[in-house]
């Protein structure tokens, strides 16, 4: 295979032209095209014996790719908790691909390593975390939870006199992991990968939505009689944006000598504004804290970050040793020695660029704008005669359901589930369903910098329009 180096410049020019067109129309673009399945399926086929060439392959991808994709970077994607990409982050991420840095070690990329150092310091500043904490960028919240909980596992084993990183868990008792009913699937997945087991987690909920039963959790800690344990606190529950009482859990952890891990995938950003910082009070007293970058930071997928009080713990867990690698005591930053991945892309470029571009005030304003939009949506739901708000709106998620007159409680779940399918297929706004307090509900999450009042208003308009049409067909 011989590739003409000039094809790289031609490829960039072609993609840049189409990308400009896509971004220019993103605010008006349907989230899901009507032909999405047909377009996605058009790329199948046998492996070509002789390739089509650079420009032909890219042209084929660009012709149907945008319509086969979901416009998740646009202003009306409210499914999951997905931000867009700020202009600074988008530009820097393109540059990261052009430079193609191997960001596992300083010797391979001084640029990526130094930008990661600075980005982590800036993020700790933004979130009000102690400057002395260690940290690392990851692929997202799942691997960030893996990092934080790996540090917790290592600490727990040390309390039993074992270096689990060298000798494993064999012979040790079960690790007590305690949380509320808000614990997220990504934390459970991380616990499974760490060999601690998702099924061993004890949750203490006092109601159907999982709010923490503090007295029961405290009693469980007391029953351990001083044995080490791990508490997982949740900053920003995914269905309604609620929080565990982190400061009180910090009190319990300090009193009982437990490790406190805070999963703040998006909820950690409450600390970026005085309006919401009280929701995450006490995070700075935790032992490990995580968040996603591709949520409220609005950098491209994939990006997350993990912070630990004892930064040296990450090196003890994740440092590899091989003759061709830098020595474990290399004083330069080697982030492949502080997290799961040794092969790492230069995601620090986008994180650094967006923080440099917009600063503390910019992110405070972004979070506050989304708080305002969530309150607006909550009011519109309350005012609509056929919608029902199911939870308060403390942050950026609004939990509600379609509830027209004349429909029994027993029929509402099926009606809302069918409406959820039609809403996603319609494609004007993208809002998924969940189960909250035993009810099928919608949970639009507002984190994209592009989202405006009109996008929020459209959520209510489309849900009511499609709901009324569905109801008419079922009568």
GUBA-924329 format. One line per field, with one value per residue (C-alpha): residue number from 0; x, y, z; chain. Coordinates in nm, 2 decimals. Each point is the difference from the previous one (the first is absolute). Layout:
# residues N
resi [NUM,...]
px [X,...]
py [Y,...]
pz [Z,...]
chain [A,...]
This chain:
# residues 475
resi [0,1,2,3,4,5,6,7,8,9,10,11,12,13,14,15,16,17,18,19,20,21,22,23,24,25,26,27,28,29,30,31,32,33,34,35,36,37,38,39,40,41,42,43,44,45,46,47,48,49,50,51,52,53,54,55,56,57,58,59,60,61,62,63,64,65,66,67,68,69,70,71,72,73,74,75,76,77,78,79,80,81,82,83,84,85,86,87,88,89,90,91,92,93,94,95,96,97,98,99,100,101,102,103,104,105,106,107,108,109,110,111,112,113,114,115,116,117,118,119,120,121,122,123,124,125,126,127,128,129,130,131,132,133,134,135,136,137,138,139,140,141,142,143,144,145,146,147,148,149,150,151,152,153,154,155,156,157,158,159,160,161,162,163,164,165,166,167,168,169,170,171,172,173,174,175,176,177,178,179,180,181,182,183,184,185,186,187,188,189,190,191,192,193,194,195,196,197,198,199,200,201,202,203,204,205,206,207,208,209,210,211,212,213,214,215,216,217,218,219,220,221,222,223,224,225,226,227,228,229,230,231,232,233,234,235,236,237,238,239,240,241,242,243,244,245,246,247,248,249,250,251,252,253,254,255,256,257,258,259,260,261,262,263,264,265,266,267,268,269,270,271,272,273,274,275,276,277,278,279,280,281,282,283,284,285,286,287,288,289,290,291,292,293,294,295,296,297,298,299,300,301,302,303,304,305,306,307,308,309,310,311,312,313,314,315,316,317,318,319,320,321,322,323,324,325,326,327,328,329,330,331,332,333,334,335,336,337,338,339,340,341,342,343,344,345,346,347,348,349,350,351,352,353,354,355,356,357,358,359,360,361,362,363,364,365,366,367,368,369,370,371,372,373,374,375,376,377,378,379,380,381,382,383,384,385,386,387,388,389,390,391,392,393,394,395,396,397,398,399,400,401,402,403,404,405,406,407,408,409,410,411,412,413,414,415,416,417,418,419,420,421,422,423,424,425,426,427,428,429,430,431,432,433,434,435,436,437,438,439,440,441,442,443,444,445,446,447,448,449,450,451,452,453,454,455,456,457,458,459,460,461,462,463,464,465,466,467,468,469,470,471,472,473,474]
px [0.00,0.14,-0.18,0.09,0.07,-0.19,-0.32,0.01,-0.04,-0.28,-0.18,0.02,-0.13,-0.29,-0.11,0.05,-0.24,-0.27,0.06,-0.06,-0.33,-0.11,0.09,-0.17,-0.32,0.02,-0.24,-0.28,0.08,-0.24,0.16,-0.09,-0.04,-0.29,0.24,0.24,-0.03,0.02,0.30,0.18,-0.06,0.14,0.36,-0.02,0.15,0.31,0.35,0.12,0.28,0.13,-0.08,-0.19,0.26,0.01,-0.23,-0.25,-0.03,-0.04,-0.25,-0.21,0.02,-0.09,-0.29,-0.20,0.19,-0.17,-0.35,0.10,0.13,-0.21,0.06,0.10,0.22,-0.30,-0.22,-0.30,0.17,-0.12,0.03,0.25,0.22,0.19,0.16,0.12,0.35,0.08,0.17,0.33,-0.03,-0.10,0.30,0.24,-0.13,0.05,0.36,0.04,-0.09,0.24,0.29,-0.10,0.18,0.05,-0.08,0.11,0.33,0.19,0.28,-0.26,-0.19,0.13,-0.29,-0.28,0.16,0.05,-0.35,-0.15,0.19,-0.13,-0.36,-0.02,0.12,-0.26,-0.28,0.09,-0.02,-0.33,-0.15,0.15,0.21,0.33,0.29,0.21,-0.23,0.12,-0.20,-0.01,-0.21,-0.20,-0.24,-0.30,-0.18,0.02,0.38,0.02,-0.21,0.24,0.29,-0.15,-0.14,0.34,0.16,-0.27,0.06,0.37,-0.05,-0.25,0.25,0.27,-0.22,0.01,0.38,-0.01,0.14,-0.28,0.18,0.27,-0.18,-0.36,-0.32,0.03,-0.05,-0.14,-0.36,-0.27,0.05,-0.30,-0.13,-0.29,-0.21,-0.35,-0.24,0.14,0.32,0.07,0.05,0.35,0.11,-0.14,0.18,0.32,-0.04,-0.06,0.32,0.19,-0.10,-0.21,-0.33,-0.30,-0.23,0.18,-0.09,-0.24,-0.24,-0.21,-0.30,-0.29,-0.25,-0.08,0.25,0.29,0.06,0.26,-0.11,0.28,-0.09,0.01,0.33,0.15,-0.13,0.17,0.33,-0.03,-0.07,0.34,0.16,0.28,0.07,0.09,-0.28,-0.06,-0.29,-0.11,-0.18,-0.19,0.02,-0.27,-0.24,-0.08,-0.38,-0.07,0.34,-0.02,0.30,0.09,0.09,0.37,0.11,-0.18,0.14,0.34,-0.07,-0.08,0.31,0.22,-0.17,0.02,0.33,-0.17,0.10,-0.23,-0.03,-0.22,-0.14,-0.06,-0.02,-0.19,-0.11,0.35,-0.05,-0.25,0.31,0.08,-0.27,-0.11,-0.36,0.04,0.33,-0.20,-0.13,0.35,0.12,0.27,0.15,0.33,0.00,-0.02,0.28,-0.08,-0.22,-0.08,-0.18,-0.05,0.14,-0.23,-0.29,0.00,0.35,-0.12,0.31,-0.02,-0.04,0.18,0.11,-0.02,0.21,0.07,0.15,0.14,0.11,0.31,0.14,0.28,-0.25,-0.06,0.37,0.00,-0.30,0.06,0.38,0.12,0.36,0.19,0.35,-0.13,-0.22,0.11,0.10,-0.27,0.17,0.02,-0.07,-0.17,-0.38,-0.09,-0.38,0.01,0.14,-0.29,-0.30,-0.11,0.10,0.36,-0.12,-0.17,-0.09,0.07,-0.33,0.17,0.02,-0.38,-0.03,0.27,-0.13,-0.36,0.11,0.25,-0.26,-0.29,0.15,-0.17,-0.26,-0.09,-0.08,-0.18,-0.22,-0.05,-0.12,-0.22,-0.15,-0.09,-0.15,-0.22,-0.11,-0.08,-0.22,-0.17,-0.07,-0.13,-0.24,-0.13,-0.06,-0.19,-0.21,-0.10,-0.32,0.11,0.35,0.11,0.32,0.12,0.28,0.15,0.25,0.32,0.24,-0.03,-0.22,-0.38,-0.19,-0.36,-0.26,-0.29,-0.32,-0.32,-0.34,-0.19,0.30,0.02,0.32,0.04,0.00,0.24,0.32,-0.08,-0.12,0.33,0.22,-0.17,0.02,0.38,0.05,-0.19,0.19,0.33,-0.12,-0.14,0.35,-0.09,0.11,0.18,-0.13,0.02,-0.22,0.09,-0.18,-0.03,-0.18,-0.16,-0.13,0.12,0.12,0.20,0.33,0.14,0.34,0.13,0.37,0.07,0.14,-0.21,-0.34,-0.23,-0.35,-0.16,0.15,-0.14,-0.35,0.02,0.03,-0.34,-0.16,0.12,-0.08,-0.35,-0.06,0.12,-0.18,-0.33,0.03,0.09,-0.29,-0.24,0.12,-0.05,-0.36]
py [0.00,0.33,0.32,0.34,0.24,0.27,-0.20,0.11,0.37,-0.09,-0.20,0.28,0.25,-0.23,-0.07,0.36,0.12,-0.25,0.06,0.38,-0.08,-0.24,0.23,0.30,-0.19,-0.18,0.23,-0.07,-0.36,-0.27,-0.21,-0.32,-0.02,-0.19,-0.22,-0.07,-0.38,-0.02,0.24,-0.19,-0.33,0.13,-0.04,-0.38,-0.24,-0.22,0.12,0.15,-0.19,0.33,0.31,0.29,0.25,0.28,0.25,-0.25,-0.17,0.33,0.13,-0.31,0.05,0.37,-0.05,-0.22,0.02,0.32,-0.14,-0.34,0.18,0.14,0.37,-0.04,0.31,0.22,0.20,-0.24,-0.33,-0.05,-0.38,-0.12,0.29,0.11,0.33,0.13,0.13,0.36,0.17,0.00,-0.37,-0.10,0.18,-0.14,-0.35,0.02,0.11,-0.29,-0.23,0.18,-0.02,-0.35,0.00,-0.31,0.16,-0.28,0.15,0.32,-0.14,-0.07,0.33,0.28,0.21,-0.24,-0.07,0.36,0.10,-0.28,0.13,0.35,-0.12,-0.21,0.29,0.23,-0.25,-0.03,0.37,0.01,-0.26,0.13,-0.31,0.00,0.09,-0.28,-0.27,-0.23,-0.06,-0.14,0.04,-0.31,-0.11,0.09,-0.05,-0.38,-0.01,0.30,-0.20,-0.29,0.22,0.14,-0.34,-0.17,0.25,-0.09,-0.37,0.05,0.20,-0.26,-0.28,0.19,0.02,-0.38,-0.01,-0.09,0.16,-0.10,0.14,-0.26,-0.29,0.03,-0.05,-0.37,-0.07,0.34,0.05,0.16,0.37,0.19,0.25,0.22,0.25,0.14,-0.12,0.26,-0.19,0.00,-0.29,0.13,-0.03,-0.35,-0.09,0.13,-0.20,-0.31,0.06,0.05,-0.34,0.15,-0.11,0.22,-0.24,0.05,0.37,0.08,0.29,0.18,0.18,0.14,0.03,-0.13,0.24,-0.10,0.30,-0.09,-0.15,0.16,-0.17,-0.35,0.07,0.13,-0.31,-0.22,0.18,-0.04,-0.37,-0.04,0.08,0.20,-0.21,0.21,0.07,0.20,0.25,0.11,0.34,0.12,0.36,0.03,-0.29,-0.07,0.00,0.33,0.16,-0.07,-0.03,-0.22,0.21,0.00,0.21,-0.23,-0.31,0.16,0.03,-0.37,-0.09,0.20,-0.14,-0.36,0.01,-0.08,0.10,0.25,-0.01,0.26,-0.08,0.35,-0.09,0.32,0.12,0.10,0.31,0.14,0.12,0.23,0.24,0.14,-0.06,-0.38,-0.06,-0.09,-0.31,-0.15,0.14,-0.23,-0.13,0.14,-0.23,-0.31,-0.25,-0.03,0.20,-0.04,0.18,-0.02,0.25,-0.08,0.10,0.35,0.10,-0.04,-0.16,-0.27,-0.37,-0.15,0.17,-0.04,0.09,-0.17,0.18,-0.17,0.15,-0.22,0.05,-0.25,-0.28,0.01,-0.06,-0.30,-0.15,0.08,0.04,-0.27,-0.11,-0.09,0.07,0.22,0.22,0.29,-0.12,0.01,0.28,0.23,0.35,0.11,-0.05,-0.34,-0.03,-0.35,-0.09,0.16,-0.16,-0.32,0.10,0.01,0.08,0.33,0.27,0.37,0.09,0.25,0.24,0.04,0.03,0.26,0.20,0.03,0.10,0.25,0.14,0.05,-0.01,-0.03,0.27,-0.16,-0.33,0.16,0.18,-0.33,-0.19,0.28,0.03,-0.37,0.04,0.27,-0.22,-0.29,0.23,0.12,-0.35,-0.09,0.30,-0.09,-0.36,0.13,0.23,-0.27,-0.17,-0.34,-0.01,-0.09,0.10,-0.29,0.15,0.34,0.15,0.07,0.00,-0.07,-0.31,0.03,-0.32,-0.01,-0.21,0.04,-0.02,0.09,-0.01,-0.33,-0.23,-0.23,-0.03,-0.36,0.12,0.29,-0.20,-0.17,0.33,0.18,-0.29,0.01,0.38,-0.03,-0.22,0.24,0.30,-0.15,-0.11,0.35,0.15,0.37,-0.04,-0.30,-0.09,-0.35,-0.17,-0.14,-0.14,0.23,-0.09,-0.29,0.23,0.01,0.35,0.24,0.15,0.26,0.11,0.34,0.03,0.12,0.35,0.05,-0.06,0.30,0.09,-0.11,-0.34,-0.05,0.12,-0.25,-0.29,0.08,0.07,-0.32,-0.22,0.14,-0.02,-0.36,-0.10,0.14,-0.18,-0.32,0.03,0.06,-0.31,-0.22,0.11]
pz [0.00,-0.11,0.11,-0.14,0.29,-0.19,0.06,0.37,-0.10,-0.25,0.27,0.25,-0.25,-0.10,0.36,0.11,-0.27,0.09,0.37,-0.04,-0.18,0.28,0.29,-0.17,-0.02,0.33,0.19,-0.25,-0.08,0.12,0.27,-0.19,-0.37,-0.14,-0.21,0.29,-0.01,-0.38,0.00,0.27,-0.17,-0.33,0.12,0.03,-0.25,-0.06,0.06,-0.33,-0.17,-0.14,0.19,-0.15,0.10,0.26,-0.15,-0.13,0.34,0.18,-0.25,0.06,0.37,-0.02,-0.24,0.24,0.33,0.14,-0.06,0.15,0.31,0.29,0.03,0.36,-0.01,-0.08,0.23,0.02,0.10,0.36,0.01,0.26,0.13,-0.31,-0.06,-0.33,-0.09,0.06,-0.30,0.19,0.09,-0.35,-0.16,0.26,-0.05,-0.37,0.08,0.23,-0.29,-0.23,0.24,0.10,0.33,0.21,0.33,0.23,0.09,0.00,-0.23,-0.27,0.04,0.22,-0.14,0.10,0.34,0.09,-0.11,0.21,0.30,-0.05,-0.09,0.32,0.21,-0.17,0.05,0.37,0.03,-0.18,0.23,0.32,0.06,0.19,-0.23,0.15,-0.13,-0.28,-0.31,-0.35,-0.31,-0.11,-0.28,0.21,0.33,-0.01,-0.02,0.24,0.25,-0.07,0.10,0.31,0.12,-0.08,0.24,0.25,-0.04,0.04,0.32,0.13,-0.05,0.17,0.31,-0.01,-0.04,-0.37,-0.31,-0.23,-0.31,0.05,0.16,-0.09,0.20,0.08,0.36,0.09,0.12,-0.21,-0.05,0.16,-0.25,0.12,-0.19,-0.06,-0.26,-0.23,-0.07,-0.38,-0.23,-0.09,0.36,0.03,-0.33,0.14,0.32,-0.22,-0.20,0.32,0.13,0.28,-0.15,-0.09,0.19,0.33,0.02,0.28,-0.08,0.26,-0.15,0.19,-0.29,-0.34,-0.18,0.22,0.22,0.27,0.33,0.21,0.32,-0.16,-0.17,0.32,0.19,-0.27,0.06,0.37,-0.04,-0.18,0.34,-0.14,-0.31,-0.30,-0.25,-0.32,-0.03,-0.35,0.01,-0.31,-0.11,-0.27,-0.02,-0.37,0.01,0.18,0.09,0.37,0.24,0.29,0.31,-0.07,0.30,0.24,-0.17,0.04,0.37,0.02,-0.20,0.23,0.31,-0.11,-0.20,-0.33,-0.35,-0.16,-0.38,-0.18,-0.34,-0.14,-0.37,-0.07,0.34,0.10,-0.23,0.26,0.17,-0.29,0.11,0.35,-0.11,0.02,0.19,0.32,-0.18,0.00,0.33,0.16,-0.32,0.09,0.31,-0.21,-0.08,-0.37,-0.23,-0.37,-0.28,-0.38,-0.24,-0.29,0.22,0.15,-0.11,-0.36,-0.14,-0.27,0.09,0.17,0.32,0.37,0.31,0.33,0.31,0.31,0.33,0.00,-0.34,0.06,0.02,-0.38,-0.08,0.24,-0.18,-0.37,-0.06,-0.24,-0.01,-0.32,-0.13,-0.28,0.23,0.22,0.35,0.27,0.18,-0.31,0.13,-0.32,-0.04,-0.15,0.01,-0.14,0.34,0.18,-0.17,-0.18,-0.35,-0.12,-0.35,0.04,-0.25,0.07,0.15,0.22,-0.30,-0.01,0.38,0.02,-0.30,0.12,0.36,-0.15,-0.24,0.24,0.35,0.34,-0.08,-0.33,0.16,0.28,-0.25,-0.20,0.30,0.12,-0.35,0.01,0.35,-0.14,-0.29,0.23,0.21,-0.31,-0.11,0.35,-0.02,-0.34,0.11,0.31,-0.22,-0.25,0.09,-0.15,0.15,0.36,0.17,0.20,0.20,0.10,-0.24,0.21,-0.29,-0.38,-0.03,-0.02,0.08,-0.13,-0.18,-0.23,0.20,-0.19,0.16,-0.03,0.01,0.30,0.20,-0.12,-0.36,0.04,-0.01,-0.33,-0.15,0.10,-0.11,-0.35,0.00,0.08,-0.31,-0.22,0.14,-0.09,-0.35,-0.06,0.03,0.07,0.36,0.16,0.34,0.15,0.26,0.33,0.30,0.30,0.32,-0.19,-0.29,-0.36,-0.05,-0.21,0.13,-0.24,0.11,-0.09,-0.04,-0.36,-0.05,-0.31,0.17,0.02,0.12,-0.33,0.02,0.35,-0.11,-0.29,0.25,0.15,-0.34,-0.16,0.30,0.02,-0.37,-0.03,0.32,-0.12,-0.34,0.18,0.24,-0.29,-0.18,0.31,0.07]
chain [A,A,A,A,A,A,A,A,A,A,A,A,A,A,A,A,A,A,A,A,A,A,A,A,A,A,A,A,A,A,A,A,A,A,A,A,A,A,A,A,A,A,A,A,A,A,A,A,A,A,A,A,A,A,A,A,A,A,A,A,A,A,A,A,A,A,A,A,A,A,A,A,A,A,A,A,A,A,A,A,A,A,A,A,A,A,A,A,A,A,A,A,A,A,A,A,A,A,A,A,A,A,A,A,A,A,A,A,A,A,A,A,A,A,A,A,A,A,A,A,A,A,A,A,A,A,A,A,A,A,A,A,A,A,A,A,A,A,A,A,A,A,A,A,A,A,A,A,A,A,A,A,A,A,A,A,A,A,A,A,A,A,A,A,A,A,A,A,A,A,A,A,A,A,A,A,A,A,A,A,A,A,A,A,A,A,A,A,A,A,A,A,A,A,A,A,A,A,A,A,A,A,A,A,A,A,A,A,A,A,A,A,A,A,A,A,A,A,A,A,A,A,A,A,A,A,A,A,A,A,A,A,A,A,A,A,A,A,A,A,A,A,A,A,A,A,A,A,A,A,A,A,A,A,A,A,A,A,A,A,A,A,A,A,A,A,A,A,A,A,A,A,A,A,A,A,A,A,A,A,A,A,A,A,A,A,A,A,A,A,A,A,A,A,A,A,A,A,A,A,A,A,A,A,A,A,A,A,A,A,A,A,A,A,A,A,A,A,A,A,A,A,A,A,A,A,A,A,A,A,A,A,A,A,A,A,A,A,A,A,A,A,A,A,A,A,A,A,A,A,A,A,A,A,A,A,A,A,A,A,A,A,A,A,A,A,A,A,A,A,A,A,A,A,A,A,A,A,A,A,A,A,A,A,A,A,A,A,A,A,A,A,A,A,A,A,A,A,A,A,A,A,A,A,A,A,A,A,A,A,A,A,A,A,A,A,A,A,A,A,A,A,A,A,A,A,A,A,A,A,A,A,A,A,A,A,A,A,A,A,A,A,A,A,A,A,A,A,A,A,A,A,A,A,A,A,A,A,A,A,A,A,A,A,A,A,A,A,A,A,A,A,A,A,A]
